[in-house]
């Protein structure tokens, strides 16, 4: 009887321990994009894209007014609630004004998500850049790159 009680207590402890843990999920990394335009303005269904780019951590691009730099790549948090921002891979992207070298914006942008660059979004001086939206298509954490589009 005593052995049975110990087994039950041990099983309860194991179940409690497992319930508090997050199970690491397999992540399918995206393939490197085959069509990257760079700074090439195009209109598609009323959306003006200024270009799409692939950058690795610490790489930069600029259009003569604004420099865009990938500061970091952040893995998804398996413990975050379903649908939460943290549940996605994220890229920390920084925007610097080339006229005065001031950081205009430095924020996290989620994979398969859009971020608006405005005073409401924490980027008060962003209207001068001509860029108002960042759309992150893919983040490959193993190879360390971000595929994103800048929109007007």
C-alpha positions in Angstrom: 0.0 0.0 0.0 2.8 2.4 0.9 4.6 1.7 -2.3 1.4 2.4 -4.3 1.1 5.8 -2.5 4.7 6.7 -3.3 4.1 5.9 -6.9 1.0 8.0 -7.1 2.7 11.0 -5.4 5.7 10.6 -7.8 3.3 10.5 -10.8 1.5 13.6 -9.6 4.9 15.4 -9.2 6.0 14.4 -12.7 2.7 15.6 -14.2 2.9 19.0 -12.4 6.5 19.4 -13.6 5.6 18.7 -17.2 2.5 20.9 -17.1 4.8 23.9 -16.1 7.2 23.3 -19.0 7.0 24.4 -22.5 7.6 21.9 -25.2 10.1 23.1 -27.7 8.4 23.0 -31.1 10.2 22.2 -34.4 10.5 25.3 -36.6 10.5 25.0 -40.4 12.9 27.6 -41.6 11.9 29.5 -44.8 13.9 29.2 -48.0 16.0 32.1 -49.2 13.8 34.3 -51.4 14.4 34.0 -55.2 13.1 37.5 -56.1 14.5 40.4 -54.1 14.1 43.8 -55.8 16.1 46.1 -53.6 15.2 49.8 -53.8 12.6 49.5 -56.6 9.3 51.3 -56.1 6.2 49.4 -57.3 2.4 49.6 -56.8 0.3 46.6 -56.1 -3.4 46.9 -55.4 -3.1 50.4 -53.9 0.0 49.6 -51.8 3.3 51.4 -52.7 6.3 49.2 -51.9 9.6 51.0 -51.8 11.5 47.8 -52.1 12.2 44.4 -50.6 15.4 43.3 -49.0 17.3 40.4 -47.4 19.7 41.4 -44.6 21.6 39.5 -42.0 22.3 40.7 -38.5 24.4 43.9 -38.5 23.9 44.4 -42.3 22.5 47.7 -43.5 20.9 49.3 -46.5 20.0 52.9 -47.2 18.2 55.1 -49.7 20.3 58.2 -49.1 17.9 59.5 -46.4 17.5 56.5 -44.1 19.7 53.6 -43.1 18.0 50.4 -42.2 19.9 47.9 -40.0 19.1 44.5 -38.6 20.3 44.6 -35.0 19.1 41.1 -33.8 17.0 38.1 -34.5 14.8 36.7 -31.7 13.5 33.1 -31.6 9.9 32.5 -30.9 8.9 31.9 -27.3 7.2 28.5 -27.1 5.7 29.4 -23.7 3.9 32.4 -25.1 0.1 32.2 -25.6 -1.1 31.2 -29.0 -1.4 34.2 -31.2 0.9 36.3 -29.0 3.6 38.6 -30.6 6.3 36.7 -28.7 5.1 33.4 -30.3 6.6 34.6 -33.6 10.2 34.9 -34.7 11.2 38.6 -34.5 13.7 40.9 -36.0 15.0 44.1 -34.2 15.3 46.7 -37.0 16.8 50.1 -36.5 16.2 53.1 -38.7 18.8 56.0 -38.7 18.4 59.4 -40.3 21.4 59.9 -42.6 21.1 63.7 -42.4 21.8 63.9 -38.6 22.7 60.3 -37.7 19.9 60.1 -35.2 18.0 56.8 -34.5 14.5 57.4 -35.8 13.2 54.0 -34.7 14.4 50.8 -33.1 11.8 48.1 -32.7 10.9 44.5 -32.9 9.0 43.3 -36.0 7.3 39.9 -36.1 7.6 37.4 -38.9 4.6 37.5 -41.2 3.6 40.8 -39.7 3.4 44.4 -40.4 4.6 47.3 -38.3 3.6 50.9 -38.8 6.3 53.5 -38.3 4.6 56.5 -36.7 4.5 58.6 -33.6 1.9 56.2 -32.2 4.3 53.4 -32.8 7.2 55.1 -31.0 8.8 56.6 -34.1 8.0 60.3 -33.8 10.2 61.7 -36.6 9.6 59.0 -39.1 7.4 61.0 -41.6 10.5 62.6 -43.2 11.8 59.2 -44.3 9.0 58.3 -46.7 8.7 54.9 -45.1 5.6 54.2 -43.1 5.3 50.4 -42.9 7.7 47.4 -42.5 6.4 44.0 -43.6 8.5 41.1 -42.5 7.9 38.2 -44.8 10.4 35.6 -43.4 13.0 35.2 -40.8 15.5 32.4 -41.1 17.1 31.9 -37.6 19.5 29.1 -38.7 21.0 31.1 -41.6 20.4 34.4 -39.8 18.6 36.6 -42.3 15.4 38.6 -42.6 13.3 39.1 -45.7 11.3 42.3 -45.5 9.5 45.0 -47.5 9.4 48.7 -46.9 6.2 50.5 -47.8 5.2 54.1 -48.2 
